[in-house]
């Protein structure tokens, strides 16, 4: 679980969506939500 969080945090930082301080204050569900919002595609998006 910790590795998944780290990967998501790296993606958010790399693309400058949030800074380190903002991410440090987020809970796991918040990080998962923002990662989903910015980085995960859905099949419906291409229809």
SVG drawing of the C-alpha trace seen along z (x, -y; Angstrom):
<svg xmlns="http://www.w3.org/2000/svg" viewBox="-19 -23 28 25">
<polyline fill="none" stroke="black" stroke-width="0.4" points="0.0,0.0 2.8,-2.4 4.5,-1.9 1.2,-2.7 0.9,-5.9 4.6,-6.8 4.0,-6.3 0.9,-8.4 2.6,-11.2 5.5,-11.1 3.1,-11.5 1.3,-14.5 4.6,-16.2 6.2,-15.5 3.3,-17.2 3.2,-20.0 -0.4,-19.4 0.4,-20.0 3.5,-20.8 5.1,-18.6 3.5,-20.3 0.0,-19.9 0.5,-16.3 2.0,-15.6 -1.3,-16.9 -3.5,-14.6 -4.9,-11.3 -4.6,-8.2 -8.1,-8.5 -7.4,-12.1 -4.2,-11.1 -6.0,-8.3 -8.8,-10.7 -6.5,-13.3 -4.4,-10.7 -7.5,-9.2 -8.8,-12.7 -5.6,-13.7 -4.0,-10.5 -6.4,-7.7 -8.3,-7.3 -11.6,-5.6 -12.8,-3.8 -15.8,-6.2 -13.5,-9.1 -12.7,-7.8 -16.2,-7.1"/>
</svg>
